[in-house]
Amino acid sequence: MALFFKKNKRKESLKEDVTNLWTLIKTSGNKRFISDIYNEKTITPHEEMTECRRLYDTNGLVVSAVQTMRDFIIGDEIGVETEDNATKRFFDKFFIDSNFKHSLKIAIENMIITGNGYIELDNPASPTKFYPIMRSEFIWLDMDTKGNLIRYIQEIPGSQLGLKVKHFNIKYVYGTKRAVKGIEIPADKLIHLPYGLSRVEGYGRSPLASVISDGKILREIERALALVARYKAINKKILSFEDASDSKILAIQRYFSNLEDFENPIINEKVELADLTPQQVNLQSLTSYVDYLKRKITSALAPEFVIHGDAPNYATAQAQQRAFIIRINSIREMIEPTLTKILRRIAIKHKLDPLIKFKFGEFNFELREEKTKRILDMYNSGLITLNEARKELGLEQVEGADVFSWETKPSTNEEA
C-alpha cells in the first residue's frame, strides 16, 4: 500500500492523512492481514484454540494474566475436605507422589489458554499416576449421533516413531466430518476440564478467543513501530504526481493495491519519490492504541491493576478484587465435581473416607510480616493458643504451649 497526493498538497493535510491508524497499519502490513481483519471469517474450535495458543506464545502480558488466573484458581495449597485425619494425610502425600498437583496446574493453564485442559490417567478405575496433556488443541472429541463421548483422538502432527497412528473421521462443525491422523484414547482415561461453551458440543472456549483479532492488530502495530525504530523512518515511499486529478490518483491507488508481493510497479507518469519520515506521523497517538489493545486483551482474564501495575484507589481495587474472586469461585465450582469423582474412587480402594471432596487452596494475599502481626494480635487477644499461633507461622509444636495468652500472664501481688 502506498500514499498518493497531489504535488501542491499542503504538508498539514498530508500529516492528517498519515496519522490515521489504519493508514499506518496498511503501509507496514500486508493484504492478507487486512483481508483477514475486515472479513472476520468464522473459524472452527481447533483453529480458534490454535490462535489462542499463538496469542499466549507471542504476548508477555497474556502470559502474565493466564498464570495469575491459574494461580488464583489453584490457591496456595490443594487438599481434600474430610474429618478423617488419615484420609487427609494420605492425599497430602498422594498429590505429590502421583504427579496430580503438577498435572492439575498444567491442565488449568491449558484450560484458560485454549478453553480445554486434559489430564491422562494410568488406570481409570483407581489411578496412581497422572500425566498432563501439554497441547490441548491436539485433542479431538469423537461423539456419537446423540452427543455422547465415544473416545478422544490425540492428533499427531507429522510422524513419530513408536506410535501406532491411525486415520479417523470425526463428526465436527455443522454436521461435517474431519479426517484426523492420531492415536485413540479411551473416554475414561482423560479428565477433561472445559472452560465456557463452544459452538461445538463437548468443547470449552477460552476467554482469549474473543480477543484474537485484537492480538493480530496489536502485532501489526508493534511491527510498524519496530520498523520506525530500526530505520528511523517509515519503511514506505511517498509518490507525488504532478498535476494529477483526483480520479487519476484513485486509479493509481487501485493499481498499487492490486500488485502482488515482490511485483514491480510500472508508472507511466511524471513522479517524485520521497521517504515517509517519523515527523510526518503522530507516533504518540499510535501508542495510545497499543495501550488500549493491551488492556482489552488482558481484561478478558484478570483485573487490569494486577497485570498492568496501575495504582487504583482502595475502593476501586477492592471492587475489582471482589468481582475477580467471584469469577474464580465460579470456575472452581465447574472443576471441583470432576476431580472429586476421581478422588473418591481412590479413597474407596484404599478404604478411606468415601465422601471426601476436592478442595482448592485458600486465597492468601498476606505478606509474611502482615501474617505474623495478625497471628500475634490473635494470640495476645486470647483468641488462639500459643501452639496454634506457632502452627500458623510454620513453627514446630512445643510441649506445654497449648495455652492462651491470659493463662501465661504472671499473677499479681494480691493473688500471691
N, C-alpha and C positions, 0 to 999 in steps of 0.2 A: 504493500500500500504506500502511495506517495501523496504528498500535499501539493496542490496546484493553486496558483493565484496569478492575477494579472500583474504586469511589471510595475504599474503605478499604484498598486495596492499599498495602503499605509501600514507601517510596522505594527501600530497599535491593533489594527484589525487582525493581522497575522497572529499576534500573541493571543487574542481572544479565541482564535481557531484552535491553536495547538494546545491550549490549556485544558481543553476538553479531555476527560478521562479516556473515553473510548478512542479518540484520535491517537493518543499516545500508545494505547494497547495495540491498536491496529498497526502502527508504524513499527512496533517491535515484535509483534506476534506473527501468526500465520493464519491462512484462510481456514484450515481445518479446525483450529481452536475457535475462531469466530463463528464458524458454522455450527459447531457443537453447542456453544453457549446460546446462540439465537434459536436453534431448533429444539433443544432440550428433549431429545428422544427418550422414550420410556425404556429403561434397562431392566434386565432380569435380576432376581435376587443375588445370584452369584456374581454378576457383573457389578452390582451395587456393593457387595461385600469386598470385591477386589479394589474398587475405587476408594472405599473407606480405609482399607489397609494402606493404600498408596498415600492417602491424606495423613495417616498416622506416621508413615515412614518418612515423610518429607516436611513435617511441620512440628517443630520442637514444642510449641505451645499446646498442640493437641496431645503430644506425648505426656506433658506435664498434667493436663486436665484428665486424661484417661487414668494415669497412675494415681492421681489424687482421688478420683472417684472410686477406683478399685480398693485403695487403702481404707477409705471411709466405709465401704460395703463390708469388708472383712473385719475391720475393727482391730483392736490391739492384740487379742488372743482368742482363737476359736475354742469351743468346748461343747459339752452336752449338758442339757438340763436333766438332772436326776437327783434323787435324795440318797442314792446308794453311793457311798464313797468308793467302793471297789470298782463300780462301773465308771466313775469319773476318772480314777487313776488309770484304768485300762485304756480309755480313749485318749487321755492326755499323751500317753506313750504311743498309742496306735497311730495317731495323726502324723507323728514324725516318722515312725518306722515304715509305714505303708506308703509314704510319699503323698498322702492325701492333702496335707497342708500346701505343699508346693504345687500340686496339680490343680487344686481349687484356685489358687492365686492366678495361675496362667489362664485357666478356663474363664474366670470372671473378667480378666483383661481382654480376652478374645471376645467375650460376650458384649463388652462395651464397644470394642472396635468394629466388629462385623455384625453384631446382633445375635451371635450364636457361639456358645462355648461348649466344649466337649471334654469329657474325661473317660478314658478307657479302663475297664475292669478286667483283672486277670481271671476272676471267677464270679459270674453274675450272681450265683446263689449266696455266696459268702466271700466277698473279695478280700484279699490280703495285700494286694498291690494296686496302685492307681497310677495311670500314665496320662499326661495331658496331650491333647491333640494340638500341635503347635500352630497349624494353619487351618483354621476352621472353615475358610472359604473353599476348601477342597472336599468338604463333606457334603454328600447329597442324600436327601431323604427319598427312599423308594416307597411310595404309598399305593394302597390298593384303590379300587374304584369308590370305596366308602370313606376314604380318607384315613384309613388305619395304617400305621407304620409297619412295613414288612421287614425292612433292613436298611442299614446305612451303606453307602458306597463311598469309599475314600478314593478320590481321583488321584491318579499317579501321573503327573506331567512327565512325558518322556518315558524312557525305560530304565528300570532299576533292577540289578541282578538280585536273584533270590526271592523275588516277589512274583506270585502267580497272577499276573494281570489279566483281566478278562474285559470283555465289552458288554456294557449294559445299556438297555433302552429304558429311560426313566420318564415317567409321567411328569410333565413340567407345566410351564406357563400356558394358560388359556387352552388346556386340553392337548397341547403339543407334546411331543416326546423328544428327549435329548439323549444322544449317544454319549456315554461316559466310559472312559477306559480307566479301570482301577481295580480295587480289591473289595470284597464283600465283608461287612462287619455285622454280626447278628444284632438285632434290635436291642437285646437286653445287655449287650456288652459295652454300651456307651451311656454315660449320663449326659443328657442334653440340657443346657441352660440357655433358653431363648430370652431375648430382650425385646419387649414390644411385640408388634404384629406385622408380619409381612403380608403382601397380597397373595403369596403362595402359602397354602396351608402347611403348618408344621414349623416353618422357619420364623426366626425372630428378625427384627430390623433395628439396626444401630441408630442412635440419635445423630450420628455423623452423616447418615445417608441424606439428611435434609440440607446439608451444607456442602455437598460435593462440588456443586458449581461454584460456590464461593471460594473453595480451595483452589480451583482451577484459575479463577480470575486473579486471586492473590498471587499465585505462582507467576503469572504473566506480568503483573505489575512489578514484582520483585526482580524479574529478569530485565525489564525495561530499566529499572533503577541501577541494576548491576552494570548494564551496558554504558550508562551515563558515567558511572563511577570509574569504569575501566578506561574508556576512551575520551573522557572529558568532553563528550559531545554526543548528541543523539545519532544513532547509527542509521540515519536515513538522509537522503538528499532532498533539497527543495528545487523543483523545476519551475523556472519563471519564464512564461511565454509572452512575447511582445505583441501587443495589440490583438490579443485573443478574446473572442466573445465568450460569454458565459456558456453558451451551448457547445462551443468548441472545446472549452475546458472540461465540461461534463463528459463529452465523448472521449477525451483523452484519459480522464479518470477511469472510465469504464474499461478502456483498453488495458490500462495497467492492472486493474483489479482482476482481469481475466488471464493474466500471464501466469504460467506455471512456475514452480520453484526452479531457479537457475536458468530460466528462459530470458534471453536478452531482448530488451525493447528496441524497436526501430522507430525513430522520431523524425518525421519529415517537416520539421518546423524550426524556426529560429528560437533557440532556448538558451537560458543561462542556468548554470548549476552552482548550488551553494549548500553548505552543511547547515543542518538544523542544530543550533547551539543550545546549551542548557539555559542561557539567558533568555531565550525565546520561549521557554517552557516554565510554567509555575510549578516547580517540583514540590514546593511546600504544600500545595493543595493536594498533591498526589499522596503524600504521607498520611494525610487525614483519611483517605480511602483505605490505605493499608491498615491503619489503626482500627477503623470501623470493621473491616473484614475479619481481622484477627479476633476482635471481641465477639462478632457474630458467630464465628466458627466455634470458639471455645465456650460460649454461653450455652450451647446445647448440652454441655457436660457438667461444668462446675461453676460456682459463683465467680464473677469477674474479679472480685478483690483478692481471691485466693490465687488465681492464675497470673493476673497482670500486676499484682503488687500495689493496687490502689490503696488509698488511705481513707476509707469511709468513716463517717462518724459512728458512734456507738450504736445508735438506734438502727441505722442502715445495715451495719454489719450483723446485728442480732437478728433482724428481719430476714436477711438473706440466709443466714445460718439456719434459722428455724425452717425455712422453706426447703433448704437443701437436705436437712435431716429427715423431714417428712418424705422426701423423694427417695432417700437412701433406705428408709424403713420399708417403703413400698416395694423396692427391688428385693430387699431381704425376704419379704413375705412371699415373693414369687419363687425364690430359690429354696427356702427352708424345707417345704414339704418333700421335694425331690431328694434332698440329702438325708432327711430324717428316715425316709423309707429304706434307703440303703443301709444306714447305720443300725436300724432295728434288726435287720437280717443278721448282722454281725453280732449284735448283743444277744440274740436268741441262740446262736450257735455256741457262744461262749458262756451261756447260762447266766447272763447279766440282766439288768433291768430292761424288759422288753418295751417299756413305754417311754424311753428316752426321746428327747428332741434335740436336733442340732441347734447350737447356739452360736451366733456371731459374737465377736468381741465388743467390748464397750467402746464408746466414743471418748477418748482421753485427750483433752485439749490442754491439760496442765503441764507446765514446766516442772522440773524436779523441785525447784525452790518453792513454787506455789503449792505443790502437793505436800511437801514437808511442813509448811506453815499450817495448812488445813488440818493435817493429822495431829500436829501438836496442839492446835486450838481445840480439837475434839477431845483429846486426852485431858488437857488442862480443865476443860469444862465438865469432865466426869462422864462423857458420853461413851467412851470406849476404854478398854483396859490397856495396860502397858504392852502386853503381848500382842493385842490386836493392832496397836499402833506400830509395833515392830514388824508385824507381818505385812501391813500396808506399805511400809518403807523397804520391804525386801530384806529384812534382818532376821536372824535366827531367833527362835523362841527360847526363852530362858526360864529356869525353874523359879517359881515364886513370883512371877511377873503377871499373873492373871488377876491383877488388882486394878482398881480405879485410882485416879489421882488423889481423890479425897481420902482414900484409905491409907495413903502413904505419907500424909501430912503429919508432922510431929505434934504431939499433944501439947496443950497449953499448961501453965503452972497450976491453974485452978484444977485441971483434970488430973495433974500429978498429985 
